[in-house]
Amino acid sequence: MEFKNLSSSLDQYFILLIYLMPLALIWLWRKSRVRKASRKHSAILQENVQAGLTEPASLHPSINRDMCIACNACAKACPEGDILAIIGDKVELINPTHCIGHGACARACPVDAITLVFGTEKRGVDIPTIDPSFETNVPGIFIAGELGGMGLIRNAIEQGRQAMESIRKKPRASGNMLDVVIVGAGPSGLSASLGALKHKLRFVTVEQESLGGTVSHYPRGKIVMTQAAELPLVGKVKLRETTKESLMAFWEKVVADTGLKVNCGERMESITPNGNGFTVKTSKAEYLTSNVLLTIGRRGTPRKLGAPGEEMSKVVYRLIDPEQYRGQKVLVVGGGDSAMEAATSIAEQPGSHVTLSYRSDAFSRAKEKNRQRVQDAEAAGTLRVLLKSTVKEIREDGVTLEQDGKVIDIPNDAVIVSAGGILPTPMLKEIGIQVETKFGTV
């Protein structure tokens, strides 16, 4: 009897073992994969730390390690690839400079362990103070889009739409006053203008340059990444990956189809309270308005080099058409996406000789695609890269640079400075808008 019981128990253990073995093998296989992936992601993080690629350009995730359960939902949700990854038993931001602020990671986290923040402990970012309705501390003045810290086209479109929804709920203007003056006709300003048109508000949209804002200044053929967005009077727009030209053609068609009027070439000069609202003075007119919506971006005034000879006509601050530099010796200054795109686009032109000068020792604020293009062009011999270099003098037929204490003279026909812009912080403060420098905070 005891033998039968023992035999029965052994049979049960054997059957249990048969069922558990596959589960154990699967667990061991998965554990091995996780460890391998963790080592790979740790190596990527260390490479970026050693290269100084640790500062996100804008909005980015801050991970609460005490709350993180390492479910990997955030990494899977990110549309930009290997930005977040599990190292050990926690999620880490392994490619900080590739993050462009989609925010999909925070929405995907099931335990709310991710907070989207601006700036880091080392690098602050100036952000104007706005409430959930996009109104600043100055009642009647609203900010939407890139100026408020949102750099993505889809985010800018959505903020422009939402800001106009907030403005339309306010009392309508009377007499000869406008309901709102919209300053800027980039993605956010166009979306807001369409919203004002839809709700039959009395408004004016002014743009100091051309329709499309920053997008209109992208190099020809630049690939623009965006996501589906809701445009007033148009509906849902799906433009996942397109060119600058296609996006500009789309904006122009929207303006033509809706009858939207945009005053291009009209620069906003001042905003002054007038008791009932504001007087907006531009380069062409003065407008009385109850509200003002600023969608002017963060480019501000181009940052200059301060080098002798910079006043020459051959020095410009953005690339319009790479073909105009065919066969020329060109110096591009800067280390961001615009500088790298300008340098590689010109390097593709027959007979051109391009040098890319950057003051830091790594391209820490550019997308991976652009870094790869620079590496490929350098390897092909069509682009010369001078890191840790500064421009000392610009002459009619040449440029003098300094790199690690060594003076370098190169022949030159044209200089393109893509060193970013001086933010319009003084203008905001003059109006009375509070600006806070964010060091890794919301």
Summary of the structure (lengths in Angstrom):
residues: 442
radius of gyration: 27.0
end to end distance: 72.6
largest distance: 107.0
contacts: 1400
relative contact order: 0.11
helix: 34%
strand: 28%
